[in-house]
Amino acid sequence: MYHLYYLNSTLDDKIYFGVTNNPNRRLFEHINYTPEKKHHNGNWIRKVLNLGGEIRMNIVVSNLSKSSAIVLE
């Protein structure tokens, strides 16, 4: 079972969409990006957290096949 989710912050209007089969693990991975791990939203997440903001995960749709989730993404 896969989930379509989006991340948003308490400090700006940026939204990032993604797909996962384990939301808790995926949020942990997003929040724990290190500068050595080059990911297009890693700098945004680090900036928000360093400024005291929060990154929130919101599940949009659940119970999807992986291919359906990717299409929706």
Jmol script that loads the backbone (N, CA, C; Angstrom):
load data "model"
ATOM      1  N   MET A   1       0.839  -1.173   0.000  1.00  0.00           N
ATOM      2  CA  MET A   1       0.000   0.000   0.000  1.00  0.00           C
ATOM      3  C   MET A   1       0.888   1.241   0.000  1.00  0.00           C
ATOM      4  N   TYR A   2       0.626   2.150  -0.907  1.00  0.00           N
ATOM      5  CA  TYR A   2       1.395   3.385  -1.036  1.00  0.00           C
ATOM      6  C   TYR A   2       0.509   4.583  -0.739  1.00  0.00           C
ATOM      7  N   HIS A   3       1.176   5.667  -0.385  1.00  0.00           N
ATOM      8  CA  HIS A   3       0.494   6.904  -0.027  1.00  0.00           C
ATOM      9  C   HIS A   3       1.073   8.046  -0.859  1.00  0.00           C
ATOM     10  N   LEU A   4       0.197   8.919  -1.317  1.00  0.00           N
ATOM     11  CA  LEU A   4       0.615  10.172  -1.907  1.00  0.00           C
ATOM     12  C   LEU A   4       0.571  11.198  -0.789  1.00  0.00           C
ATOM     13  N   TYR A   5       1.662  11.936  -0.611  1.00  0.00           N
ATOM     14  CA  TYR A   5       1.726  12.908   0.473  1.00  0.00           C
ATOM     15  C   TYR A   5       2.319  14.210  -0.027  1.00  0.00           C
ATOM     16  N   TYR A   6       2.173  15.240   0.786  1.00  0.00           N
ATOM     17  CA  TYR A   6       2.921  16.460   0.528  1.00  0.00           C
ATOM     18  C   TYR A   6       3.516  16.973   1.829  1.00  0.00           C
ATOM     19  N   LEU A   7       4.645  17.650   1.688  1.00  0.00           N
ATOM     20  CA  LEU A   7       5.296  18.315   2.804  1.00  0.00           C
ATOM     21  C   LEU A   7       5.052  19.803   2.669  1.00  0.00           C
ATOM     22  N   ASN A   8       4.823  20.445   3.794  1.00  0.00           N
ATOM     23  CA  ASN A   8       4.784  21.893   3.816  1.00  0.00           C
ATOM     24  C   ASN A   8       5.441  22.355   5.109  1.00  0.00           C
ATOM     25  N   SER A   9       5.733  23.639   5.180  1.00  0.00           N
ATOM     26  CA  SER A   9       6.395  24.163   6.369  1.00  0.00           C
ATOM     27  C   SER A   9       5.520  25.219   7.023  1.00  0.00           C
ATOM     28  N   THR A  10       5.881  25.539   8.255  1.00  0.00           N
ATOM     29  CA  THR A  10       5.167  26.587   8.977  1.00  0.00           C
ATOM     30  C   THR A  10       5.720  27.967   8.650  1.00  0.00           C
ATOM     31  N   LEU A  11       6.757  28.043   7.806  1.00  0.00           N
ATOM     32  CA  LEU A  11       7.403  29.329   7.526  1.00  0.00           C
ATOM     33  C   LEU A  11       7.198  29.869   6.126  1.00  0.00           C
ATOM     34  N   ASP A  12       6.816  29.030   5.176  1.00  0.00           N
ATOM     35  CA  ASP A  12       6.659  29.510   3.802  1.00  0.00           C
ATOM     36  C   ASP A  12       5.555  28.727   3.095  1.00  0.00           C
ATOM     37  N   ASP A  13       5.372  29.020   1.822  1.00  0.00           N
ATOM     38  CA  ASP A  13       4.279  28.416   1.048  1.00  0.00           C
ATOM     39  C   ASP A  13       4.735  27.246   0.179  1.00  0.00           C
ATOM     40  N   LYS A  14       5.988  26.826   0.301  1.00  0.00           N
ATOM     41  CA  LYS A  14       6.492  25.741  -0.536  1.00  0.00           C
ATOM     42  C   LYS A  14       5.781  24.430  -0.197  1.00  0.00           C
ATOM     43  N   ILE A  15       5.517  23.643  -1.238  1.00  0.00           N
ATOM     44  CA  ILE A  15       4.908  22.319  -1.079  1.00  0.00           C
ATOM     45  C   ILE A  15       5.725  21.329  -1.906  1.00  0.00           C
ATOM     46  N   TYR A  16       5.982  20.174  -1.332  1.00  0.00           N
ATOM     47  CA  TYR A  16       6.700  19.099  -2.011  1.00  0.00           C
ATOM     48  C   TYR A  16       5.817  17.857  -1.982  1.00  0.00           C
ATOM     49  N   PHE A  17       5.557  17.255  -3.137  1.00  0.00           N
ATOM     50  CA  PHE A  17       4.765  16.035  -3.221  1.00  0.00           C
ATOM     51  C   PHE A  17       5.680  14.827  -3.338  1.00  0.00           C
ATOM     52  N   GLY A  18       5.247  13.708  -2.742  1.00  0.00           N
ATOM     53  CA  GLY A  18       6.014  12.482  -2.814  1.00  0.00           C
ATOM     54  C   GLY A  18       5.133  11.260  -2.635  1.00  0.00           C
ATOM     55  N   VAL A  19       5.758  10.098  -2.764  1.00  0.00           N
ATOM     56  CA  VAL A  19       5.084   8.807  -2.641  1.00  0.00           C
ATOM     57  C   VAL A  19       5.889   7.960  -1.672  1.00  0.00           C
ATOM     58  N   THR A  20       5.210   7.230  -0.806  1.00  0.00           N
ATOM     59  CA  THR A  20       5.890   6.349   0.130  1.00  0.00           C
ATOM     60  C   THR A  20       4.991   5.195   0.541  1.00  0.00           C
ATOM     61  N   ASN A  21       5.613   4.129   0.996  1.00  0.00           N
ATOM     62  CA  ASN A  21       4.845   3.036   1.590  1.00  0.00           C
ATOM     63  C   ASN A  21       5.027   3.013   3.109  1.00  0.00           C
ATOM     64  N   ASN A  22       5.774   3.998   3.643  1.00  0.00           N
ATOM     65  CA  ASN A  22       6.000   4.092   5.078  1.00  0.00           C
ATOM     66  C   ASN A  22       6.132   5.572   5.449  1.00  0.00           C
ATOM     67  N   PRO A  23       5.012   6.245   5.733  1.00  0.00           N
ATOM     68  CA  PRO A  23       5.055   7.686   5.992  1.00  0.00           C
ATOM     69  C   PRO A  23       5.970   8.099   7.138  1.00  0.00           C
ATOM     70  N   ASN A  24       5.977   7.367   8.237  1.00  0.00           N
ATOM     71  CA  ASN A  24       6.824   7.756   9.376  1.00  0.00           C
ATOM     72  C   ASN A  24       8.301   7.698   9.018  1.00  0.00           C
ATOM     73  N   ARG A  25       8.701   6.628   8.344  1.00  0.00           N
ATOM     74  CA  ARG A  25      10.098   6.502   7.930  1.00  0.00           C
ATOM     75  C   ARG A  25      10.469   7.606   6.953  1.00  0.00           C
ATOM     76  N   ARG A  26       9.578   7.872   6.010  1.00  0.00           N
ATOM     77  CA  ARG A  26       9.886   8.866   4.976  1.00  0.00           C
ATOM     78  C   ARG A  26      10.009  10.260   5.573  1.00  0.00           C
ATOM     79  N   LEU A  27       9.134  10.625   6.505  1.00  0.00           N
ATOM     80  CA  LEU A  27       9.248  11.934   7.150  1.00  0.00           C
ATOM     81  C   LEU A  27      10.570  12.017   7.910  1.00  0.00           C
ATOM     82  N   PHE A  28      10.925  10.955   8.620  1.00  0.00           N
ATOM     83  CA  PHE A  28      12.203  10.918   9.336  1.00  0.00           C
ATOM     84  C   PHE A  28      13.362  11.140   8.361  1.00  0.00           C
ATOM     85  N   GLU A  29      13.316  10.479   7.216  1.00  0.00           N
ATOM     86  CA  GLU A  29      14.369  10.645   6.210  1.00  0.00           C
ATOM     87  C   GLU A  29      14.444  12.086   5.714  1.00  0.00           C
ATOM     88  N   HIS A  30      13.293  12.679   5.440  1.00  0.00           N
ATOM     89  CA  HIS A  30      13.278  14.069   4.975  1.00  0.00           C
ATOM     90  C   HIS A  30      13.900  14.996   6.017  1.00  0.00           C
ATOM     91  N   ILE A  31      13.501  14.853   7.249  1.00  0.00           N
ATOM     92  CA  ILE A  31      13.958  15.761   8.303  1.00  0.00           C
ATOM     93  C   ILE A  31      15.429  15.553   8.629  1.00  0.00           C
ATOM     94  N   ASN A  32      15.951  14.383   8.374  1.00  0.00           N
ATOM     95  CA  ASN A  32      17.334  14.086   8.727  1.00  0.00           C
ATOM     96  C   ASN A  32      18.290  14.108   7.540  1.00  0.00           C
ATOM     97  N   TYR A  33      17.914  14.792   6.458  1.00  0.00           N
ATOM     98  CA  TYR A  33      18.858  14.976   5.356  1.00  0.00           C
ATOM     99  C   TYR A  33      20.095  15.692   5.880  1.00  0.00           C
ATOM    100  N   THR A  34      21.238  15.256   5.453  1.00  0.00           N
ATOM    101  CA  THR A  34      22.475  15.936   5.809  1.00  0.00           C
ATOM    102  C   THR A  34      22.979  16.685   4.587  1.00  0.00           C
ATOM    103  N   PRO A  35      23.834  17.677   4.792  1.00  0.00           N
ATOM    104  CA  PRO A  35      24.350  18.430   3.633  1.00  0.00           C
ATOM    105  C   PRO A  35      25.049  17.546   2.604  1.00  0.00           C
ATOM    106  N   GLU A  36      25.600  16.412   3.036  1.00  0.00           N
ATOM    107  CA  GLU A  36      26.275  15.524   2.097  1.00  0.00           C
ATOM    108  C   GLU A  36      25.284  14.833   1.159  1.00  0.00           C
ATOM    109  N   LYS A  37      24.053  14.679   1.605  1.00  0.00           N
ATOM    110  CA  LYS A  37      23.035  14.040   0.775  1.00  0.00           C
ATOM    111  C   LYS A  37      22.394  15.109  -0.100  1.00  0.00           C
ATOM    112  N   LYS A  38      22.691  15.043  -1.351  1.00  0.00           N
ATOM    113  CA  LYS A  38      22.172  16.041  -2.287  1.00  0.00           C
ATOM    114  C   LYS A  38      20.750  15.656  -2.695  1.00  0.00           C
ATOM    115  N   HIS A  39      19.793  16.394  -2.221  1.00  0.00           N
ATOM    116  CA  HIS A  39      18.400  16.174  -2.595  1.00  0.00           C
ATOM    117  C   HIS A  39      17.777  17.539  -2.825  1.00  0.00           C
ATOM    118  N   HIS A  40      16.942  17.653  -3.815  1.00  0.00           N
ATOM    119  CA  HIS A  40      16.439  18.961  -4.220  1.00  0.00           C
ATOM    120  C   HIS A  40      15.656  19.693  -3.142  1.00  0.00           C
ATOM    121  N   ASN A  41      15.130  19.006  -2.156  1.00  0.00           N
ATOM    122  CA  ASN A  41      14.420  19.742  -1.103  1.00  0.00           C
ATOM    123  C   ASN A  41      15.174  19.738   0.226  1.00  0.00           C
ATOM    124  N   GLY A  42      16.355  19.170   0.259  1.00  0.00           N
ATOM    125  CA  GLY A  42      17.130  19.107   1.498  1.00  0.00           C
ATOM    126  C   GLY A  42      17.497  20.478   2.038  1.00  0.00           C
ATOM    127  N   ASN A  43      17.914  21.390   1.158  1.00  0.00           N
ATOM    128  CA  ASN A  43      18.266  22.739   1.616  1.00  0.00           C
ATOM    129  C   ASN A  43      17.058  23.452   2.194  1.00  0.00           C
ATOM    130  N   TRP A  44      15.920  23.301   1.554  1.00  0.00           N
ATOM    131  CA  TRP A  44      14.685  23.921   2.051  1.00  0.00           C
ATOM    132  C   TRP A  44      14.346  23.399   3.440  1.00  0.00           C
ATOM    133  N   ILE A  45      14.394  22.093   3.616  1.00  0.00           N
ATOM    134  CA  ILE A  45      14.051  21.489   4.909  1.00  0.00           C
ATOM    135  C   ILE A  45      15.020  21.961   5.987  1.00  0.00           C
ATOM    136  N   ARG A  46      16.324  21.943   5.692  1.00  0.00           N
ATOM    137  CA  ARG A  46      17.307  22.401   6.679  1.00  0.00           C
ATOM    138  C   ARG A  46      17.082  23.861   7.047  1.00  0.00           C
ATOM    139  N   LYS A  47      16.784  24.695   6.054  1.00  0.00           N
ATOM    140  CA  LYS A  47      16.554  26.114   6.311  1.00  0.00           C
ATOM    141  C   LYS A  47      15.356  26.315   7.234  1.00  0.00           C
ATOM    142  N   VAL A  48      14.257  25.637   6.937  1.00  0.00           N
ATOM    143  CA  VAL A  48      13.053  25.760   7.758  1.00  0.00           C
ATOM    144  C   VAL A  48      13.342  25.333   9.191  1.00  0.00           C
ATOM    145  N   LEU A  49      13.992  24.193   9.352  1.00  0.00           N
ATOM    146  CA  LEU A  49      14.281  23.688  10.696  1.00  0.00           C
ATOM    147  C   LEU A  49      15.258  24.592  11.439  1.00  0.00           C
ATOM    148  N   ASN A  50      16.275  25.110  10.751  1.00  0.00           N
ATOM    149  CA  ASN A  50      17.241  26.011  11.387  1.00  0.00           C
ATOM    150  C   ASN A  50      16.614  27.319  11.832  1.00  0.00           C
ATOM    151  N   LEU A  51      15.557  27.747  11.148  1.00  0.00           N
ATOM    152  CA  LEU A  51      14.855  28.978  11.520  1.00  0.00           C
ATOM    153  C   LEU A  51      13.765  28.732  12.562  1.00  0.00           C
ATOM    154  N   GLY A  52      13.659  27.501  13.042  1.00  0.00           N
ATOM    155  CA  GLY A  52      12.686  27.186  14.086  1.00  0.00           C
ATOM    156  C   GLY A  52      11.325  26.758  13.572  1.00  0.00           C
ATOM    157  N   GLY A  53      11.207  26.553  12.274  1.00  0.00           N
ATOM    158  CA  GLY A  53       9.935  26.120  11.697  1.00  0.00           C
ATOM    159  C   GLY A  53       9.772  24.612  11.774  1.00  0.00           C
ATOM    160  N   GLU A  54       8.652  24.155  11.305  1.00  0.00           N
ATOM    161  CA  GLU A  54       8.347  22.726  11.276  1.00  0.00           C
ATOM    162  C   GLU A  54       8.049  22.289   9.855  1.00  0.00           C
ATOM    163  N   ILE A  55       8.393  21.039   9.564  1.00  0.00           N
ATOM    164  CA  ILE A  55       8.013  20.389   8.314  1.00  0.00           C
ATOM    165  C   ILE A  55       6.887  19.428   8.660  1.00  0.00           C
ATOM    166  N   ARG A  56       5.801  19.527   7.942  1.00  0.00           N
ATOM    167  CA  ARG A  56       4.639  18.675   8.194  1.00  0.00           C
ATOM    168  C   ARG A  56       4.348  17.799   6.984  1.00  0.00           C
ATOM    169  N   MET A  57       3.989  16.549   7.273  1.00  0.00           N
ATOM    170  CA  MET A  57       3.589  15.618   6.217  1.00  0.00           C
ATOM    171  C   MET A  57       2.078  15.478   6.255  1.00  0.00           C
ATOM    172  N   ASN A  58       1.475  15.602   5.099  1.00  0.00           N
ATOM    173  CA  ASN A  58       0.032  15.477   4.957  1.00  0.00           C
ATOM    174  C   ASN A  58      -0.266  14.397   3.932  1.00  0.00           C
ATOM    175  N   ILE A  59      -0.991  13.366   4.344  1.00  0.00           N
ATOM    176  CA  ILE A  59      -1.356  12.280   3.432  1.00  0.00           C
ATOM    177  C   ILE A  59      -2.551  12.733   2.603  1.00  0.00           C
ATOM    178  N   VAL A  60      -2.419  12.663   1.288  1.00  0.00           N
ATOM    179  CA  VAL A  60      -3.479  13.084   0.375  1.00  0.00           C
ATOM    180  C   VAL A  60      -4.375  11.898   0.035  1.00  0.00           C
ATOM    181  N   VAL A  61      -3.761  10.781  -0.363  1.00  0.00           N
ATOM    182  CA  VAL A  61      -4.495   9.584  -0.749  1.00  0.00           C
ATOM    183  C   VAL A  61      -3.720   8.367  -0.242  1.00  0.00           C
ATOM    184  N   SER A  62      -4.436   7.386   0.290  1.00  0.00           N
ATOM    185  CA  SER A  62      -3.814   6.144   0.781  1.00  0.00           C
ATOM    186  C   SER A  62      -4.348   4.945   0.008  1.00  0.00           C
ATOM    187  N   ASN A  63      -3.776   3.790   0.301  1.00  0.00           N
ATOM    188  CA  ASN A  63      -4.208   2.517  -0.284  1.00  0.00           C
ATOM    189  C   ASN A  63      -4.069   2.480  -1.797  1.00  0.00           C
ATOM    190  N   LEU A  64      -2.958   2.989  -2.296  1.00  0.00           N
ATOM    191  CA  LEU A  64      -2.707   3.011  -3.733  1.00  0.00           C
ATOM    192  C   LEU A  64      -1.661   1.975  -4.103  1.00  0.00           C
ATOM    193  N   SER A  65      -1.723   1.499  -5.330  1.00  0.00           N
ATOM    194  CA  SER A  65      -0.605   0.727  -5.856  1.00  0.00           C
ATOM    195  C   SER A  65       0.541   1.714  -6.099  1.00  0.00           C
ATOM    196  N   LYS A  66       1.735   1.206  -6.188  1.00  0.00           N
ATOM    197  CA  LYS A  66       2.879   2.096  -6.406  1.00  0.00           C
ATOM    198  C   LYS A  66       2.726   2.855  -7.713  1.00  0.00           C
ATOM    199  N   SER A  67       2.304   2.157  -8.755  1.00  0.00           N
ATOM    200  CA  SER A  67       2.176   2.819 -10.067  1.00  0.00           C
ATOM    201  C   SER A  67       1.092   3.894 -10.042  1.00  0.00           C
ATOM    202  N   SER A  68      -0.018   3.638  -9.360  1.00  0.00           N
ATOM    203  CA  SER A  68      -1.074   4.652  -9.261  1.00  0.00           C
ATOM    204  C   SER A  68      -0.602   5.863  -8.483  1.00  0.00           C
ATOM    205  N   ALA A  69       0.140   5.631  -7.403  1.00  0.00           N
ATOM    206  CA  ALA A  69       0.652   6.734  -6.589  1.00  0.00           C
ATOM    207  C   ALA A  69       1.609   7.608  -7.403  1.00  0.00           C
ATOM    208  N   ILE A  70       2.463   6.972  -8.190  1.00  0.00           N
ATOM    209  CA  ILE A  70       3.420   7.709  -8.992  1.00  0.00           C
ATOM    210  C   ILE A  70       2.714   8.546 -10.059  1.00  0.00           C
ATOM    211  N   VAL A  71       1.678   7.999 -10.662  1.00  0.00           N
ATOM    212  CA  VAL A  71       0.912   8.749 -11.657  1.00  0.00           C
ATOM    213  C   VAL A  71       0.286   9.992 -11.020  1.00  0.00           C
ATOM    214  N   LEU A  72      -0.266   9.838  -9.830  1.00  0.00           N
ATOM    215  CA  LEU A  72      -0.888  10.973  -9.141  1.00  0.00           C
ATOM    216  C   LEU A  72       0.127  12.037  -8.710  1.00  0.00           C
ATOM    217  N   GLU A  73       1.319  11.565  -8.383  1.00  0.00           N
ATOM    218  CA  GLU A  73       2.361  12.483  -7.946  1.00  0.00           C
ATOM    219  C   GLU A  73       2.665  13.492  -9.035  1.00  0.00           C
TER     220      GLU A  73
END
end "model"
wireframe off; spacefill off
backbone 0.3
color backbone group
